[in-house]
Amino acid sequence: MALVDLSRASDAELLRLTPENAEAFAVLYDRFERDLLGFFLRRTRRGDLAADLCAEVFATALDSAARFDPGRGTVRAWLFGIARHELFDAWERGRVESKARQRLGIESIVLSDESIERVTRLDATGSGVLGLLDELPDDQRLAIKGRVLDERDYAEIALSLACSEGVVRQRVRRGLLALRHQLDQTKH
């Protein structure tokens, strides 16, 4: 088998290599850990929950890496799909499951206060923006939340907001311009 420079491999290639090369999954983990932690932190506002949910997403991804189908979308979309599913399940049950981690024999990680604080700091720069987001008109706030925070595509957002994709794009653009203006005002 030829050696592959894992740092240059695509996300899909890393998943394909995962069953026979654990280092491939480690590279994938490094690529997406921060984004997934940020995703969970923005939704839960708790570093411990964000870390726990993130761990379950990666365990689920590791457990099902061989079943990933690049024809159905990107690895990023797949991981965030798992993340949304885990978050919804956690909200519905009132707790984070650890089924995938248990199946793989991964022991629970006990986070120190310092580790939780480090996770929480990931969102420190974004918390001001999230506060400003709440000040936008509803149509712009919902469009930006759907596109930027939830990483949904324009068609899906348009369907949920009962408008066209063009209208959603316009709302996102106007909302981002308004946020930029608000941020500039707070800096001066």
Protein Blocks (a to p, Z undefined) as FASTA:
>chain_A
ZZddfklpcfklmmmmmmmomklmmmmmmmmmmmmmmmmmmmnopaklmmmmmmmmmmmm
mmmmmmpcfklocfklmmmmmmmmmmmmmmmnopacfklmmmnopacddddfklmmmmmm
mmmmmmmmmmmmmmpcfklmmmmmmmmmnopafklmmmmnopafklmmmmmmmmmmmmmm
mmmmmmZZ
